[in-house]
Amino acid sequence: MKRLHILIVVFLALFAMAASVVPATGVAAAQAPAVPTLREIRAAHHPGYDRLVFEFSGALPRRTSVRWVDRVTQDASGRPVRVAGNAFLAVTMAEVRAHTNAGKRTYGPARRAYDLPNIATVVNSGDLAAVVSFGVGVMMRASI
């Protein structure tokens, strides 16, 4: 499993390299990487910071964005999304799979509350056309 770590003091995005496959003929051939599937979201406290982890099977998302926002809005509609916290992050991942063909989420609950010093909530704010978004509510804004 690959993990995308977001530290609420320092933000890190880990990117995977596309793999090449050597077929039985011995000729190297590039294989298109599979679309990563979001499998789990979790958060934990460590001395001096809280960490938020998005875990994927397959590769990591090709594009990610983490930015401070005044409020979290739902993708496509622009309607406000209720997120507990004093400051808000918008986390967007492109070319990601987050639901099955039957529409079931692959990562568990769409809304999570945490009893951590800084991370309060993580709420899904969009899953459309292989773009998955989350609002993260924190108690105090940190530099990114």
C-alpha positions in Angstrom: 0.0 0.0 0.0 1.2 3.5 -0.8 0.5 6.4 1.5 0.0 10.1 1.0 1.0 11.8 4.3 -0.2 15.2 5.2 1.5 16.6 8.3 -0.5 19.4 9.9 2.7 21.3 10.6 4.6 20.4 7.5 2.9 19.0 4.4 4.5 16.2 2.4 3.2 14.6 -0.8 4.9 11.4 -1.8 4.8 10.6 -5.5 5.3 7.1 -7.0 7.2 6.6 -10.2 5.5 4.8 -13.1 6.8 1.2 -13.3 8.1 -0.6 -16.4 7.4 -4.2 -16.9 9.7 -6.7 -18.6 7.6 -9.3 -20.5 8.7 -12.9 -20.9 10.3 -12.0 -24.3 12.9 -9.9 -22.4 11.8 -6.7 -24.2 11.1 -3.8 -21.9 7.6 -2.4 -22.3 6.0 0.5 -20.5 2.7 -0.4 -18.9 0.1 2.3 -18.1 -0.1 2.6 -14.4 -3.4 1.5 -12.9 -5.6 4.2 -11.3 -4.9 4.2 -7.6 -7.7 3.3 -5.3 -8.2 5.2 -2.0 -8.3 2.4 0.7 -8.1 4.2 4.0 -7.9 7.5 5.8 -6.5 7.8 9.3 -5.0 10.4 11.6 -2.7 10.2 14.6 -0.9 12.5 17.0 2.9 12.5 17.2 5.0 14.8 19.4 4.7 18.3 18.0 2.3 17.5 15.1 -0.8 15.6 13.9 -0.5 13.4 10.8 -3.2 12.7 8.3 -2.7 9.7 6.0 -4.6 8.8 2.8 -3.6 5.2 1.9 -3.9 3.8 -1.7 -3.6 0.5 -3.4 -1.6 0.8 -6.6 0.3 4.0 -7.2 -0.2 7.4 -5.6 -2.4 10.1 -7.2 -0.8 11.8 -10.2 -1.9 15.2 -8.9 -2.6 16.4 -5.4 -3.4 19.8 -4.0 -3.5 20.9 -0.4 -4.6 24.5 0.3 -6.1 26.7 3.0 -9.7 27.8 2.3 -12.2 30.0 4.2 -14.8 27.3 3.9 -15.1 23.9 2.3 -17.5 23.6 -0.6 -18.9 20.5 -2.4 -17.4 19.8 -5.8 -19.6 20.6 -8.8 -22.4 22.3 -6.8 -20.3 24.7 -4.7 -22.6 24.2 -1.8 -21.0 24.6 1.7 -19.9 21.4 3.4 -20.2 21.3 7.2 -16.7 20.7 8.6 -15.9 21.2 12.3 -12.8 23.2 13.1 -11.4 26.7 13.3 -9.4 26.6 10.0 -9.9 24.5 6.9 -7.8 22.7 4.3 -9.1 21.5 0.9 -7.3 18.3 -0.2 -7.9 17.3 -3.8 -6.5 14.2 -5.6 -6.8 13.6 -9.3 -6.9 10.4 -11.2 -8.0 8.4 -8.2 -10.7 5.8 -7.6 -12.7 6.1 -4.4 -15.8 4.0 -5.0 -16.7 0.7 -6.5 -18.7 0.2 -9.7 -21.7 -0.2 -7.4 -21.1 3.2 -5.9 -19.8 2.0 -2.5 -16.9 4.1 -1.0 -13.6 2.2 -0.9 -12.2 4.0 2.1 -14.9 3.8 4.7 -17.0 6.6 6.2 -17.3 9.9 4.3 -17.2 11.9 7.6 -14.7 11.3 10.4 -14.1 13.0 13.7 -10.8 12.8 15.5 -9.9 13.6 19.1 -6.5 15.0 18.3 -4.9 18.3 19.4 -5.2 19.9 15.9 -7.1 17.6 13.4 -10.8 17.7 14.2 -12.6 16.3 11.1 -12.1 15.0 7.6 -15.1 15.1 5.3 -15.5 14.0 1.7 -16.5 17.0 -0.4 -16.4 15.4 -3.8 -15.9 12.2 -5.9 -16.6 13.0 -9.5 -14.7 12.0 -12.7 -11.7 10.5 -10.9 -11.2 13.6 -8.8 -11.7 13.1 -5.0 -11.8 16.0 -2.5 -11.8 16.3 1.2 -12.2 19.1 3.7 -10.0 18.9 6.8 -11.0 20.9 9.8 -8.2 21.8 12.2 -8.2 23.7 15.5 -5.3 26.0 14.5 -3.9 27.0 11.2 -0.3 25.9 10.6 2.1 26.9 7.8 2.2 24.7 4.7 
